[in-house]
Amino acid sequence: MSERVPVKTATTVLEVVDALIELDETQLSELSEHLEMPQSTVHDHLQSLEATGLVVQDGDTYRASLRFLDIGEQVRRQREIYKAGHEQAKQLARETGEHAGLVIEEDGLGVLLYVARGENAVNLNAWGGRHYELPTNAPGKTILAHMPEDRMERIIGQHGLPAHTRETITDRATLEAELADIRDRGYATATGELIEGVRTVAAPVSSRGKVRGAIAVGGPRKRMRGKRFEEELPNMLLQASNVVELNLSYG
């Protein structure tokens, strides 16, 4: 029985942190009500988090501290694909004027590991660390398309095919046909599947026979069309992907 206590405690601490982030600055009573936990329990966890510098108390309000930013940045910098590819994403953003980013898969979800913003980029509500289901976007689909089938099956079984917009693929047969097309042409596209009005192109990044992530460019539909969307951006992304793969292999 005692072996299970630390696991439960850790889960509760994460619930408190998630609630603090969701509520922004909040008081103990509000946080307790939100979590449906006794105030004494929540207070104890807040005191522990404050002692470690993860929570800041200002009068009678609490908030998550910026130490999480430091932790996240250190974790990101340890990833080989970040070291190998973030400069390529920066270059793509400069050259296209749009958002460019690196995406990896973790625990069956896509994680935006790095994002660079070009001079014409619109607000896509994209930030480093954002998580989303892999079938809902171009980089996620290209990762799915190039991973072992049994792994893909587990991910879809775990996270399903939830709809974010009217364009999101929610049918299994449609997804499988799309993934086959992606494997044939070597890159993926998405139109409004995660964010309405946004189009994205993505190419896989592989190393040692395994997909490691994807590099992508996204922007408003009115600019992502015709030859630019169908030829120029795919070619740019495939070239960038090749550079990242070389950096992973020899960097």
C-alpha positions in Angstrom: 0.0 0.0 0.0 2.8 2.4 0.9 4.4 2.0 -2.6 1.3 3.6 -4.2 1.3 6.7 -2.1 4.1 8.6 -3.9 2.3 7.9 -7.3 -1.0 9.4 -5.9 0.8 12.3 -4.4 2.6 13.1 -7.7 -0.7 12.9 -9.6 -2.3 15.3 -7.2 0.6 17.8 -7.5 0.3 17.7 -11.3 -3.5 18.3 -11.0 -2.8 21.4 -8.8 -0.2 22.7 -11.3 -2.5 22.2 -14.2 -5.3 24.0 -12.4 -3.0 26.9 -11.5 -2.1 27.3 -15.2 -5.7 27.0 -16.3 -7.0 29.6 -13.7 -4.0 31.9 -14.0 -3.8 33.8 -10.7 -6.2 32.2 -8.2 -7.0 32.1 -4.5 -6.9 29.0 -2.3 -10.7 28.8 -2.1 -11.2 29.0 -5.8 -8.5 26.5 -6.5 -9.9 24.1 -3.9 -13.4 24.4 -5.4 -12.0 23.9 -9.0 -10.1 20.7 -7.9 -12.9 19.5 -5.6 -10.4 18.9 -2.9 -10.3 20.1 0.7 -8.6 23.5 1.2 -6.1 21.9 3.7 -5.0 19.4 1.1 -4.6 22.0 -1.6 -2.8 24.4 0.8 -0.3 21.7 1.7 0.6 21.0 -1.9 0.8 24.8 -2.7 3.3 25.2 0.2 5.4 22.4 -1.1 5.4 23.8 -4.6 6.2 27.2 -3.3 9.2 25.8 -1.3 10.6 24.4 -4.6 10.1 27.6 -6.5 7.4 26.2 -8.8 4.6 28.3 -7.3 4.6 32.0 -6.4 2.3 33.5 -3.7 1.4 37.1 -4.0 -0.8 38.1 -1.0 -3.7 35.7 -1.1 -3.2 34.6 -4.7 -1.1 31.9 -6.2 0.3 31.3 -9.7 2.7 28.9 -11.5 6.2 30.3 -11.5 8.4 30.9 -14.5 10.7 28.1 -13.3 8.5 25.9 -15.5 9.8 28.0 -18.5 13.4 27.3 -17.5 12.7 23.5 -17.0 10.9 23.3 -20.4 13.7 25.1 -22.2 16.4 22.8 -20.7 14.4 19.7 -21.7 13.9 21.0 -25.2 17.6 21.8 -25.7 18.4 18.2 -24.8 16.5 16.8 -27.7 18.8 15.9 -30.6 16.2 16.9 -33.3 16.0 20.4 -31.7 19.8 20.8 -31.9 19.8 19.5 -35.5 16.7 21.3 -36.8 15.8 24.5 -35.1 18.0 26.6 -37.3 16.4 25.1 -40.4 13.0 26.1 -39.0 14.3 29.6 -38.5 15.5 29.8 -42.0 12.2 28.5 -43.4 10.3 31.2 -41.5 12.6 33.9 -42.9 12.3 32.6 -46.4 8.6 32.0 -46.5 7.5 34.8 -44.1 5.2 32.2 -42.4 5.3 30.1 -39.3 7.8 27.2 -39.4 8.3 24.6 -36.8 9.6 21.2 -35.6 7.1 18.7 -34.3 7.8 15.4 -32.5 5.7 12.6 -31.2 5.5 11.9 -27.5 3.1 9.5 -25.7 1.0 9.4 -28.9 0.6 13.1 -29.3 2.3 15.7 -31.5 4.4 18.2 -29.6 5.4 21.5 -31.2 9.0 21.4 -30.1 10.0 24.7 -31.7 8.3 27.4 -33.7 9.7 30.3 -35.6 7.6 33.3 -36.9 8.3 34.9 -40.2 7.6 38.6 -40.9 4.2 38.0 -42.5 3.1 35.3 -40.0 -0.4 35.6 -38.6 -1.4 34.6 -35.1 -1.8 30.8 -35.3 -2.0 30.3 -31.5 1.2 28.2 -31.8 3.8 27.9 -29.1 6.6 25.6 -28.2 5.2 22.7 -26.1 1.7 22.7 -27.5 0.3 19.2 -27.8 -2.3 18.0 -30.2 -3.6 14.7 -31.8 -1.4 13.6 -34.7 -4.1 13.1 -37.3 -5.3 16.7 -37.1 -2.4 18.4 -38.9 0.3 18.0 -41.5 3.4 17.3 -39.4 1.4 14.8 -37.2 0.1 13.0 -40.3 3.6 12.7 -41.8 4.9 11.3 -38.5 2.0 8.8 -38.5 2.6 7.8 -42.1 6.2 6.9 -41.5 6.0 5.0 -38.2 5.5 1.3 -37.8 1.9 0.2 -38.3 1.5 -1.3 -34.9 2.7 1.9 -33.2 0.2 3.9 -35.4 -2.6 1.5 -34.4 -1.8 2.0 -30.7 -1.8 5.8 -31.0 -5.1 5.9 -32.8 -6.6 3.5 -30.3 -5.4 5.6 -27.4 -6.3 9.1 -28.7 -9.0 8.4 -31.3 -9.9 10.7 -34.2 -11.4 13.8 -32.5 -12.8 16.6 -34.6 -11.3 20.1 -34.1 -12.9 21.6 -37.2 -15.3 20.5 -40.0 -12.2 19.6 -42.0 -10.6 17.3 -39.4 -10.3 13.7 -40.6 -12.4 11.6 -38.3 -12.9 8.5 -40.6 -10.4 5.7 -40.3 -10.5 4.7 -44.0 -10.0 8.3 -45.1 -7.0 8.7 -42.8 -5.4 5.5 -44.0 -5.8 6.6 -47.6 -4.3 10.0 -46.7 -1.3 8.3 -45.0 -0.7 6.1 -48.0 -0.6 9.2 -50.3 1.8 10.9 -47.9 4.2 7.9 -48.1 4.0 8.0 -51.9 4.8 11.7 -52.3 7.1 12.1 -49.3 5.3 15.0 -47.6 2.0 15.9 -46.0 -0.5 18.8 -46.3 -3.4 19.9 -44.2 -6.2 22.4 -44.9 -8.1 23.8 -41.9 -7.9 20.4 -40.0 -6.6 21.9 -36.7 -7.3 25.6 -37.2 -9.8 26.8 -39.7 -8.4 28.8 -42.6 -4.8 27.6 -42.1 -2.9 25.4 -44.5 0.3 23.5 -43.6 2.9 21.5 -45.4 5.2 19.1 -43.6 8.1 16.7 -44.4 9.3 13.8 -42.2 12.6 13.8 -40.4 14.1 10.4 -40.1 17.4 9.0 -38.7 18.7 5.5 -38.4 15.7 4.1 -40.0 13.2 5.7 -37.7 11.0 8.8 -38.0 12.1 11.3 -35.5 9.7 14.1 -36.2 8.6 16.6 -38.9 9.4 20.0 -40.1 6.6 22.2 -41.3 5.4 25.6 -42.6 1.9 26.9 -42.1 0.0 30.0 -43.0 -3.4 31.5 -44.1 -5.1 29.7 -46.8 -5.2 32.7 -49.1 -1.4 32.7 -49.3 -0.9 28.9 -49.2 -2.3 27.9 -52.6 -1.4 27.2 -56.2 2.2 26.5 -57.2 3.5 27.8 -53.9 1.5 25.3 -51.9 1.8 22.4 -54.3 5.4 22.7 -55.4 7.6 25.4 -53.9 6.9 24.7 -50.2 7.0 20.9 -50.5 10.4 21.2 -52.2 11.7 23.6 -49.6 10.6 21.4 -46.8 12.1 18.2 -48.3 15.4 20.0 -48.7 15.2 21.3 -45.1 14.3 17.8 -43.9 17.4 16.4 -45.7 19.6 18.9 -43.9 18.2 18.1 -40.5 18.6 14.4 -41.2 22.3 14.9 -42.1 22.8 17.0 -38.9 21.2 14.1 -36.9 23.5 11.6 -38.5 26.8 13.5 -38.5 26.3 16.5 -36.2 
